[in-house]
Amino acid sequence: MSETITITINGREIAAEPGTTILRAAQSANIYIPTLCDNDELHPWGACRLCMVEITLKKRSRMVASCIYEVADGIEVQTETPKVSNVRKLVMELMLARNPYHAKLKEMAAYVGAEESRFDLDLKGCILCGECVRGCREVVGVSAIGYKGRGNERIVATPFEGPATDCIACGSCSYICPVDVIPMKEENGIRTIWDTEFPMQQCKDCGRDIAPIKQLEYFQKNYNLPDNHFDTCIHCRF
């Protein structure tokens, strides 16, 4: 059994395994730290900066993103100092300028005390949390989307904003998006995502849509499945 590391969060001593982030250590102790880019299935990224905390180590204090900063013996963590509050308000106001309407953002904005933005509206919807990009790369293994541009002009897009040629239409990016700005629809045997149409595989027995053909071909290739593995849907199979 590996040795644990002891840190102090808001005056409480917390034991954590080496390699644990401050955010995970806090969550294990039911200490809430807001975040929009953290996901158990993805590598820590530190994109949204809502999880900033103030740490003190060897009498020196500084601000760190708790989702990417790992625990170390002797660290004292404060999650609700004036500095922390100011950073979170600023970050949230920038997000609200891009997306002032989403319920989850409004709820979190109220929590951090930033119910409206001082910045001019720049309605892009996407808050650049990166979950869709990372999910496509790390979980799906395709990397069909990525970032384009810098600063206020930065967006998530397909290569050259053209057809999603590498996309397998699995929908992971749409499902994982915390602010629901990646549209996906299914109609008449076609799934549409990233402005690209993907034909669906129909069950040979009942005719139900199973999944996009391109997604099933991807699974067959990567897992050495037989050609007829997806001929029937789960309902007809059992």
N, C-alpha and C positions, 0 to 999 in steps of 0.2 A: 504494500500500500504506500503510495507516494506521500511525502510530507505535505502538509497544508501550509498556506501562507495566511497570516493574520493581518487584516487591514481594519481601519476604523471608518465607518460610514455614518455620518450624522451622530457621532458619539457612541455608536454601537460597534463592538468588535465582531467582525465577520471572518470566518475561516473559508478559504477557497483553495482549489487545486491550482498548482502552477499553470500558467497559460490562460487562466480565466480572465476575462475582461472585467473591468469595474462594473459595467452594465449588468453582466450576468451575475456577478457577486451580489449586486444590489437586488436584482430580481429574486435571487434565491432567498433573500431575507425579507421579501415583500416590501422593498423600498422602491417606490415608483420613480422612474426617470423617463421623461417623454422621448419618443423616437419615432421616426417615420421611415427610416431606411434600413432598420435592423430586421433580420429574418433568420430564424434558426437554420434554414436550409442553405443559406448563403454565407460566404466569407465576410467578415466585418469590413466595412467600407468607409464609414465616417463621412457620408455625403451630406446629410441633412443638418448636422450640427445642433439639433435640438437637445441632444443628450450631453451637452457640455456640463462639466462639473468642475469644482475648484479643489485641487489637491495640494497638500502640504507634505513635503519630504525634505528632511534635513533643514528645517526652518525656512524653506523656500516654497512659495506658493505660486501656482500657475493654473491656467485653464487648460483642460484636455477634453477630448471627445471620449466619453466613457465606453463607447462601443468598440473602440480599437485600442484603448490603453489597458495593458495587462496589469494585474495586481502585483504588488511587491511588498515585502515586509516593511512595516513602519509607515506606510502611506496613510494619511488622514484625508478623508474625502468629505466634502460638503456639497450637497445637491441643491441647496436652496439659498445661496448667498446673494447679496445684491448684484455682484458681478455676473453670477450665473443667470439671474433673472433678466438682467439687461441684455445679455447675449441672446437668450432664448426669445425675448420679445422682438429684437431686431431680426433674427432669423425668421420668425413666424410672420412678421410684417412683410418681409420680402416674398415669402410664399403666398401670403394673402394677396399681394399685388398681382401674382400670376394666376391665382385660383381662389377668389373670395367666397365661393358658393358651396364648396363641398362640405358635407356635414361633419366628416371626421376632422377636417382642418379647422372648422369653426369650433368644434368641441375642444380640440387641443389648444387653439388660440385663446379660448376663454380660460383654460387652465393656466396658461403662462401669462395671462393678463394683457393680451394683445388682440383685442376684439376687432380692431380696424387697423388699416395700414396707413402710414404717413407717406408712402410712396405712390407715385402715379400708377394707375392700373395698366398692366401689360398682360392681357388675358391670353395666356398660353395653355392654361390647364395643367400641364406637366410641371411638377415641382423639382424635377431633376434628382430624385432620390436614388435612381440607378437600379432599382430592384428588377425592372424588366430586362435591362441590358445584362445584368449579372445572372439572372435566372436563365436567360437564353444561353449564355456562355457556360455557366457552371453546372447547371442542372440538366438542361436539354442537350448541351454540347454542340450547338449549331452556330452561335454568334451571328445571327441574321440581322441584328440591329446594333446600333452604336450611337455615339455622340457625334454631333456635327456643330461646328462653330464654337465661339467663346463668349464668356460674359453673358449679357442679356440676350444675345442671339443664339445661345446654345440650345440645341434641341436633340431629342432622340429620333433617329430616322433610319431607314434602310440605306444601303450604300448608294450615294448620289441621289437619294430620295426617289429612286426608281422602283420598278417592280421588286417585290420581296423574293428574289430568286433563290436565296438560301433558306428562307422560312419554310417550315414544314406544317404551318398552320395549327400547331398544337394548342395555341391559346394561352400558354403559360404566362406570357407577358401581360395579357389582358386580365387574367385571374389574379396575378400578384400585385398589380398596380394599386397602391393604397388610395388613390383619388379617382379611379375609374375613368381614365381619359384615353384608354386604348380600345376603340370600338371593335367589336367582332359580332358578326351576325351569320345566321344560317337560314337559307331560303332556297327552295326548289333544288335541293341536292348540292348546294354550293355554300361553302364557308368563305366569308370575305373578311380579311384582316390585312392591315397595312396596304389598303387600296388594291389588293390582289385577290383574285378569285381562285379558290381551290376546290375541285370536285370532291364530293364525298363518296366513300365506298358504301354501297348498299348491301344489306344482308341478302344472300341468295334465296333464303327461305321466306322471310317476312317482308323484305323490302325496306326495313328501317335503315336510316343513316347510321353508320358505325363510327367513322372518323374520316378525316381527309385522307385521300389515297396517298398523298405524299408523306404524311405522317406514318402511315402503316408500312410503306415501303422503307422508310428510315428504320423502323423497328425491325423489320425482316432482315435488312442488311446488317444491322449492328448486333443482332442477337441470334443470327443464323436460324431464323424461323422458316418453316416450310411455306411454299408459295400460297397454299390454300389456308393458312393459319387464320386469316381474318375474313374468310368467306361468309361466316355466319356470325350473327350478333350474340351477345351473352345470353339474351332471353331464349333464343332458339337452341343454343348450345346446351342449356341445362333445363 
